[in-house]
Amino acid sequence: MVEQVSEQVSEQASGRVAILGAGNMGGTILAGLLRAGRGPADVVVSARRPERAAELRRQHGIEVLDNVSAAAWGDTVLIAVKPRDVSGLLKEISPALRPGTLVVSLAAGQTIAALESDLPEGTPVIRVMPNTPSLVDQGMSVLSPSEHCRPEHTERAQELLSATGKVLQVPEAYQDAVTAVSGSGPAYVFYVAEAMIEAGVLLGLPRTTSTELVVQTLFGAATMLRQTGTHPSILREQVTSPGGTTAAALRLLDDQRVRGAFVSAIEAACQRSEQLSKN
């Protein structure tokens, strides 16, 4: 497996960037690029609703164009619309793309082959699975380049995506598993956080207190995993004293097969991603 992790913005300039679709993820990438130092004159967006276009102009001082004009302008075109709208959008902008324009898709379940089928022959395409922590510059974006991509294309995509977190490169065959683990992953963490908060309330804690305890505990535990590089089983054992409270809780979780349920849930997410990729 070819893997690359990028935590810093590359020195290679990626030229003019057109973001087609200014919803949650498109808006997140836009804000991240501007925070990372990219000038408003180097980015344009397209927005379906006039009020959203006016909001973007007011907030960021950037130009908002129609899809075709934005695609013709950009050296890199970022596709950030809903998956069901991707094919129609690509067919719309395809005649306007200049030779060599890099197309980066953030749409879940859209394979490189499907993207290429709606684009001019030889267009370099990169498929990306981001996740929602990109909103706070702690995202995990996983990219897979097409065979028409050169190293400078991949570096360009890494530069853009690293503005909102980490970037990892994998073969496209892993993208369904990536979707299940990191794409959907924040929802699993929020699910656990919700359960822990409710347990605290059940035990008599004020909701605000329980929430603060849980959020800081999750943040601290994730920080330990990241900074120490220690396997989670070892960190778990360090908290688990023989015959103690943690041991009692973990035994009940094992009795309820919670670990197996998580594995099965992530397998289900992967299978659903595979199904969506075939539609």
Buried (B, 14 or more C-beta within 10 A) or exposed (E): EEEEEBEEBBEEEBEBBBBBBBBEBBBBBBBBBBEBEBEBEBBBBBBEEEEBBEBBBEEBEBBBBBBBBBBBBBBBBBBBBEBEBBBEBBEBBBEBBEEEBBBBBBBBBBBBEBBBEBBEEEBBBBBBBBBBBBBEBBBBBBBBBBEBBEEEBBBBBBBBBBBBBBBBBBEBEBBBBBBBBBBBBBEBEEEBBEEBBEEBBEEEBEEEEBBBBBEEEBEEBEEBEEEEEEEEEEBEEEEBEEEEEEEEEBEEEEEEEEEEEEEEBBEEBBEBBBEBBEE
